[in-house]
């Protein structure tokens, strides 16, 4: 069973947790991470969601909820390891956006990370209940998926231009 730390609207930890799948109380928020991995040459590791998940078969960067007791950065590294079997080096990642969303079923904060790390698609080990495909894609391929509504997107993707033009020199 997965538990999430609960925060208030100002991202202050409340000292409480909630179980995944439970509806949050009004004013309760949790943290979700979205992880964009670039090889430093303009390509990004994009995954396709499993058929049994919400938004089935849509493409996206790796994403998931921060577990109770974790930092957002730890969750980013863990989610990538769980979903595609790649060990990310936190020294090569940077949080580039963070914002609160109130209009989803489970309100929360979204932290968007970019990691610079190159690896072969053959090294990817997909968690089958989460991911059915993983490929390196360039900016145009991602934009084509968005245009054809095959990509997970929302009205908060104002950071997309920053992600897709990310330069490795920007990594911390």
Backbone as CSV, one residue per row, in Angstrom:
resi,resn,N_x,N_y,N_z,CA_x,CA_y,CA_z,C_x,C_y,C_z
1,UNK,0.843,-1.181,0.000,0.000,0.000,0.000,0.888,1.243,0.000
2,UNK,0.526,2.198,-0.829,1.300,3.421,-0.999,0.676,4.540,-0.174
3,UNK,1.525,5.302,0.534,1.062,6.453,1.310,1.761,7.713,0.830
4,UNK,1.025,8.817,0.864,1.542,10.112,0.442,1.495,11.090,1.605
5,UNK,2.516,11.927,1.719,2.469,13.024,2.680,1.437,14.039,2.199
6,UNK,0.775,14.675,3.157,-0.240,15.677,2.845,0.303,17.065,3.177
7,UNK,0.078,17.997,2.248,0.507,19.380,2.386,-0.704,20.303,2.319
8,UNK,-0.536,21.524,2.829,-1.600,22.514,2.668,-1.395,23.264,1.350
9,UNK,-2.245,24.234,1.064,-2.195,24.940,-0.217,-0.912,25.728,-0.423
10,UNK,-0.171,25.983,0.653,1.105,26.697,0.561,2.305,25.755,0.595
11,UNK,2.038,24.463,0.442,3.050,23.409,0.409,3.763,23.234,1.750
12,UNK,3.031,23.469,2.801,3.556,23.195,4.143,3.059,21.810,4.558
13,UNK,3.991,20.977,5.008,3.647,19.609,5.425,2.704,19.670,6.626
14,UNK,1.640,18.893,6.562,0.634,18.910,7.631,0.939,17.909,8.741
15,UNK,1.878,16.992,8.495,2.147,15.931,9.466,1.248,14.722,9.268
16,UNK,0.378,14.795,8.265,-0.541,13.690,7.985,-0.165,13.003,6.682
17,UNK,-0.695,11.791,6.505,-0.525,11.061,5.247,-1.891,10.604,4.761
18,UNK,-1.935,10.223,3.503,-3.147,9.602,2.958,-2.750,8.384,2.151
19,UNK,-3.652,7.447,2.056,-3.410,6.234,1.286,-3.795,6.486,-0.173
20,UNK,-2.953,6.024,-1.074,-3.258,6.148,-2.506,-4.617,5.525,-2.781
21,UNK,-5.415,6.210,-3.559,-6.745,5.721,-3.902,-7.840,6.339,-3.060
22,UNK,-7.481,6.861,-1.880,-8.463,7.553,-1.056,-8.652,8.970,-1.588
23,UNK,-9.849,9.507,-1.415,-10.086,10.889,-1.823,-9.535,11.819,-0.756
24,UNK,-8.840,12.862,-1.162,-8.279,13.791,-0.180,-9.367,14.648,0.461
25,UNK,-9.105,15.083,1.673,-9.997,16.030,2.328,-9.831,17.386,1.642
26,UNK,-10.848,18.238,1.688,-10.701,19.576,1.093,-9.484,20.287,1.689
27,UNK,-8.683,20.890,0.816,-7.497,21.609,1.258,-6.255,20.750,1.404
28,UNK,-6.366,19.450,1.141,-5.213,18.557,1.204,-4.593,18.408,-0.183
29,UNK,-3.263,18.382,-0.213,-2.509,18.273,-1.451,-1.387,17.253,-1.287
30,UNK,-0.996,16.624,-2.371,0.196,15.775,-2.355,1.097,16.203,-3.522
31,UNK,2.291,15.624,-3.613,3.247,16.042,-4.633,3.417,14.947,-5.680
32,UNK,3.430,15.368,-6.938,3.654,14.494,-8.083,4.881,15.027,-8.826
33,UNK,5.672,14.102,-9.371,6.834,14.502,-10.164,6.643,14.076,-11.607
34,UNK,7.224,14.848,-12.498,7.284,14.510,-13.914,8.765,14.606,-14.285
35,UNK,9.282,13.551,-14.921,10.720,13.454,-15.162,11.007,13.355,-16.653
36,UNK,11.635,14.385,-17.183,12.079,14.406,-18.567,13.550,14.033,-18.565
37,UNK,13.914,13.015,-19.330,15.314,12.592,-19.447,15.774,12.937,-20.858
38,UNK,16.845,13.705,-20.941,17.428,14.033,-22.240,18.805,13.401,-22.355
39,UNK,19.160,13.030,-23.561,20.505,12.486,-23.786,21.516,13.594,-24.013
40,UNK,21.066,14.843,-23.965,21.951,15.972,-24.179,22.131,16.333,-25.641
41,UNK,21.503,15.556,-26.525,21.604,15.796,-27.964,20.238,16.059,-28.585
42,UNK,19.310,16.558,-27.771,17.997,16.915,-28.296,16.973,15.803,-28.306
43,UNK,17.313,14.657,-27.725,16.338,13.561,-27.649,15.898,13.375,-26.196
44,UNK,14.647,12.904,-26.028,14.067,12.680,-24.709,13.501,11.271,-24.634
45,UNK,13.655,10.637,-23.480,13.096,9.306,-23.270,11.612,9.476,-22.936
46,UNK,10.769,9.002,-23.839,9.325,9.128,-23.697,8.737,7.718,-23.602
47,UNK,7.779,7.554,-22.698,7.183,6.233,-22.475,5.707,6.232,-22.866
48,UNK,5.230,5.050,-23.184,3.817,4.885,-23.512,3.128,4.171,-22.361
49,UNK,2.039,4.758,-21.887,1.297,4.222,-20.753,0.656,2.877,-21.096
50,UNK,0.577,2.017,-20.111,-0.058,0.704,-20.282,-1.557,0.879,-20.547
51,UNK,-2.159,-0.113,-21.185,-3.570,-0.060,-21.571,-4.510,0.019,-20.370
52,UNK,-4.115,-0.529,-19.232,-4.990,-0.540,-18.056,-4.924,0.706,-17.197
53,UNK,-4.123,1.686,-17.570,-3.973,2.919,-16.797,-4.915,4.006,-17.316
54,UNK,-5.194,5.007,-16.480,-5.929,6.159,-17.017,-5.143,6.751,-18.190
55,UNK,-5.823,7.328,-19.132,-5.206,7.840,-20.362,-4.384,6.744,-21.039
56,UNK,-5.014,5.593,-21.286,-4.289,4.440,-21.825,-3.603,4.732,-23.158
57,UNK,-2.411,4.176,-23.286,-1.607,4.204,-24.502,-1.111,5.592,-24.908
58,UNK,-1.312,6.568,-24.052,-0.768,7.901,-24.338,0.720,7.917,-23.996
59,UNK,1.449,8.804,-24.644,2.883,8.961,-24.429,3.120,10.054,-23.401
60,UNK,4.225,9.928,-22.656,4.529,10.886,-21.603,5.965,10.701,-21.118
61,UNK,6.487,11.695,-20.396,7.717,11.448,-19.646,7.328,10.635,-18.413
62,UNK,8.283,10.028,-17.761,7.992,9.270,-16.544,7.415,10.215,-15.490
63,UNK,6.427,9.727,-14.746,5.786,10.555,-13.723,5.242,9.663,-12.620
64,UNK,5.014,10.267,-11.462,4.417,9.527,-10.361,4.377,10.343,-9.088
65,UNK,3.733,9.794,-8.098,3.554,10.479,-6.819,4.752,10.307,-5.901
66,UNK,4.992,11.333,-5.106,6.018,11.290,-4.070,5.454,10.495,-2.899
67,UNK,6.197,9.502,-2.440,5.756,8.679,-1.310,6.033,9.384,0.007
68,UNK,5.300,8.983,1.023,5.497,9.556,2.361,6.957,9.417,2.764
69,UNK,7.541,10.512,3.231,8.918,10.509,3.697,9.952,10.792,2.625
70,UNK,9.543,10.833,1.364,10.471,11.092,0.257,10.527,12.576,-0.064
71,UNK,11.655,12.983,-0.633,11.709,14.299,-1.262,11.217,14.144,-2.694
72,UNK,10.916,15.249,-3.295,10.499,15.249,-4.689,11.602,14.679,-5.588
73,UNK,12.850,15.075,-5.353,13.962,14.580,-6.158,14.146,13.070,-5.989
74,UNK,14.014,12.575,-4.753,14.114,11.131,-4.525,13.017,10.397,-5.280
75,UNK,11.823,10.960,-5.296,10.716,10.332,-6.023,10.985,10.305,-7.520
76,UNK,11.573,11.369,-8.057,11.887,11.401,-9.488,12.831,10.261,-9.849
77,UNK,13.869,10.091,-9.059,14.850,9.024,-9.308,14.187,7.651,-9.148
78,UNK,13.378,7.480,-8.102,12.713,6.199,-7.844,11.732,5.842,-8.956
79,UNK,10.920,6.801,-9.372,9.923,6.525,-10.411,10.576,6.046,-11.706
80,UNK,11.669,6.678,-12.094,12.371,6.260,-13.309,12.909,4.842,-13.138
81,UNK,13.487,4.558,-11.984,14.019,3.207,-11.726,12.889,2.173,-11.793
82,UNK,11.754,2.480,-11.150,10.632,1.531,-11.140,10.036,1.322,-12.529
83,UNK,9.807,2.401,-13.243,9.060,2.306,-14.499,9.896,1.883,-15.699
84,UNK,11.180,2.311,-15.745,11.984,1.940,-16.922,13.343,1.345,-16.552
85,UNK,13.590,1.119,-15.268,14.787,0.398,-14.852,16.100,1.149,-14.997
86,UNK,16.044,2.461,-15.122,17.260,3.263,-15.297,17.596,3.967,-13.983
87,UNK,18.861,3.874,-13.576,19.350,4.583,-12.389,19.802,5.978,-12.804
88,UNK,19.082,6.997,-12.341,19.462,8.374,-12.626,20.434,8.886,-11.575
89,UNK,21.347,9.730,-11.998,22.275,10.387,-11.093,21.679,11.742,-10.715
90,UNK,21.318,11.931,-9.438,20.705,13.201,-9.030,21.562,14.424,-9.365
91,UNK,22.875,14.252,-9.481,23.753,15.380,-9.814,23.498,15.902,-11.225
92,UNK,22.813,15.100,-12.048,22.566,15.501,-13.426,21.112,15.887,-13.666
93,UNK,20.417,16.239,-12.580,19.025,16.637,-12.698,18.774,18.012,-12.132
94,UNK,17.677,18.593,-12.588,17.311,19.936,-12.136,15.793,20.061,-12.156
95,UNK,15.235,20.610,-11.073,13.800,20.911,-11.074,13.630,22.230,-11.809
96,UNK,12.827,22.216,-12.884,12.683,23.421,-13.696,11.329,24.102,-13.541
97,UNK,10.370,23.412,-12.917,9.047,24.013,-12.718,8.377,23.337,-11.536
98,UNK,7.528,24.079,-10.876,6.730,23.545,-9.775,5.492,24.423,-9.639
99,UNK,4.347,23.789,-9.569,3.121,24.569,-9.390,2.040,23.719,-8.750
100,UNK,1.054,24.417,-8.189,-0.080,23.763,-7.539,-1.209,23.624,-8.549
101,UNK,-1.901,22.492,-8.470,-3.097,22.308,-9.287,-4.245,21.926,-8.352
102,UNK,-5.370,22.589,-8.551,-6.543,22.376,-7.705,-7.657,21.646,-8.428
103,UNK,-7.537,21.513,-9.737,-8.665,21.025,-10.525,-8.545,19.570,-10.967
104,UNK,-7.646,18.817,-10.370,-7.567,17.398,-10.654,-8.301,16.643,-9.549
105,UNK,-8.584,15.363,-9.767,-9.299,14.554,-8.778,-8.582,14.590,-7.427
106,UNK,-7.275,14.495,-7.466,-6.477,14.560,-6.244,-5.572,15.792,-6.350
107,UNK,-5.970,16.914,-5.775,-5.180,18.145,-5.890,-3.757,17.955,-5.372
108,UNK,-2.836,18.709,-5.956,-1.455,18.557,-5.526,-0.528,19.578,-6.129
109,UNK,0.744,19.272,-6.032,1.814,20.066,-6.612,2.525,19.193,-7.638
110,UNK,2.860,19.774,-8.775,3.616,19.067,-9.800,5.008,19.667,-9.863
111,UNK,6.022,18.831,-9.645,7.420,19.224,-9.789,7.944,18.604,-11.074
112,UNK,8.461,19.436,-11.974,8.952,18.993,-13.273,10.474,19.006,-13.248
113,UNK,11.073,17.858,-13.554,12.529,17.694,-13.565,13.031,17.409,-14.965
114,UNK,14.276,17.831,-15.224,15.006,17.405,-16.409,16.313,16.784,-15.924
115,UNK,16.589,15.584,-16.397,17.852,14.893,-16.111,18.580,14.693,-17.422
116,UNK,19.879,14.861,-17.380,20.720,14.627,-18.551,21.429,13.302,-18.332
117,UNK,21.061,12.318,-19.153,21.686,11.000,-19.036,21.436,10.227,-20.319
118,UNK,22.479,9.683,-20.868,22.361,8.926,-22.103,22.441,7.433,-21.807
119,UNK,21.607,6.667,-22.470,21.616,5.215,-22.353,20.904,4.645,-23.573
120,UNK,21.114,3.394,-23.816,20.508,2.718,-24.954,19.073,2.302,-24.621
121,UNK,18.209,2.310,-25.614,16.855,1.793,-25.409,16.896,0.330,-24.959
122,UNK,17.952,-0.396,-25.324,18.094,-1.795,-24.908,18.281,-1.927,-23.399
123,UNK,18.729,-0.867,-22.737,18.918,-0.893,-21.289,17.614,-0.690,-20.514
124,UNK,16.580,-0.231,-21.185,15.299,0.045,-20.537,14.624,-1.260,-20.145
125,UNK,14.174,-1.329,-18.903,13.425,-2.484,-18.378,12.084,-1.969,-17.891
126,UNK,11.055,-2.167,-18.706,9.749,-1.580,-18.428,8.964,-2.350,-17.364
127,UNK,8.324,-1.589,-16.504,7.378,-2.139,-15.538,6.053,-2.291,-16.307
128,UNK,5.714,-3.522,-16.650,4.638,-3.780,-17.607,3.283,-3.203,-17.221
129,UNK,2.989,-3.115,-15.932,1.689,-2.559,-15.544,1.651,-1.033,-15.677
130,UNK,2.804,-0.423,-15.909,2.892,1.033,-16.058,3.209,1.467,-17.491
131,UNK,4.149,0.768,-18.129,4.734,1.215,-19.395,4.767,0.063,-20.392
132,UNK,4.374,0.339,-21.652,4.439,-0.719,-22.664,5.467,-0.424,-23.752
133,UNK,5.975,0.821,-23.783,7.003,1.172,-24.763,7.801,2.360,-24.237
134,UNK,9.055,2.444,-24.677,9.923,3.562,-24.294,10.875,3.830,-25.450
135,UNK,10.918,5.088,-25.884,11.765,5.450,-27.019,12.377,6.829,-26.824
136,UNK,13.570,7.006,-27.402,14.158,8.331,-27.497,13.419,9.050,-28.611
137,UNK,12.941,10.272,-28.332,12.226,11.066,-29.333,12.779,12.478,-29.345
138,UNK,12.806,13.060,-30.532,13.253,14.441,-30.639,12.057,15.388,-30.504
139,UNK,12.358,16.662,-30.493,11.344,17.699,-30.310,10.174,17.537,-31.293
140,UNK,10.475,17.323,-32.573,9.410,17.233,-33.571,8.523,16.013,-33.328
141,UNK,9.121,14.899,-32.972,8.316,13.702,-32.687,7.382,13.933,-31.502
142,UNK,7.874,14.612,-30.478,7.037,14.922,-29.304,5.922,15.887,-29.701
143,UNK,6.253,16.913,-30.465,5.244,17.879,-30.907,4.198,17.204,-31.797
144,UNK,4.618,16.251,-32.615,3.667,15.510,-33.453,2.714,14.681,-32.585
145,UNK,3.240,14.060,-31.520,2.380,13.300,-30.608,1.379,14.221,-29.912
146,UNK,1.832,15.393,-29.511,0.939,16.364,-28.875,-0.137,16.793,-29.860
147,UNK,0.257,17.124,-31.079,-0.702,17.574,-32.100,-1.741,16.501,-32.422
148,UNK,-1.335,15.248,-32.372,-2.270,14.158,-32.682,-2.995,13.651,-31.439
149,UNK,-2.823,14.343,-30.318,-3.497,14.028,-29.039,-3.141,12.632,-28.532
150,UNK,-1.920,12.194,-28.817,-1.428,10.915,-28.316,-0.496,11.098,-27.125
151,UNK,-0.324,12.327,-26.686,0.601,12.660,-25.606,-0.192,13.180,-24.421
152,UNK,0.213,12.785,-23.222,-0.401,13.339,-22.016,-0.050,14.814,-21.983
153,UNK,-1.026,15.646,-21.881,-0.744,17.073,-21.791,-1.844,17.737,-20.988
154,UNK,-1.541,18.929,-20.546,-2.545,19.709,-19.847,-2.248,21.178,-20.071
155,UNK,-3.127,22.016,-19.579,-2.964,23.446,-19.814,-1.824,24.058,-19.001
156,UNK,-1.152,23.268,-18.206,-0.028,23.764,-17.414,1.324,23.488,-18.065
157,UNK,1.338,22.959,-19.234,2.614,22.594,-19.866,3.329,23.825,-20.413
158,UNK,3.234,24.920,-19.702,3.922,26.148,-20.079,5.433,25.964,-20.037
159,UNK,5.899,24.952,-19.362,7.321,24.656,-19.232,7.850,23.826,-20.409
160,UNK,6.991,23.390,-21.317,7.395,22.487,-22.390,8.520,23.081,-23.242
161,UNK,8.432,24.347,-23.570,9.485,24.979,-24.377,10.817,24.926,-23.641
162,UNK,10.798,25.189,-22.333,12.037,25.124,-21.547,12.602,23.709,-21.539
163,UNK,11.732,22.715,-21.409,12.185,21.321,-21.422,12.811,20.972,-22.760
164,UNK,12.085,21.237,-23.838,12.527,20.797,-25.157,13.742,21.565,-25.685
165,UNK,14.057,22.683,-25.064,15.256,23.429,-25.474,16.339,23.348,-24.393
166,UNK,16.187,22.427,-23.470,17.119,22.294,-22.339,18.536,21.971,-22.822
167,UNK,19.495,22.662,-22.271,20.892,22.442,-22.597,21.578,21.792,-21.397
168,UNK,22.389,20.759,-21.614,23.070,20.061,-20.515,23.868,20.975,-19.605
169,UNK,24.377,22.081,-20.117,25.132,23.011,-19.280,24.293,23.576,-18.155
170,UNK,22.947,23.482,-18.298,22.034,24.012,-17.279,21.908,23.069,-16.087
171,UNK,22.374,21.825,-16.213,22.224,20.853,-15.122,23.016,21.311,-13.916
172,UNK,22.486,20.960,-12.740,23.182,21.398,-11.517,24.415,20.594,-11.252
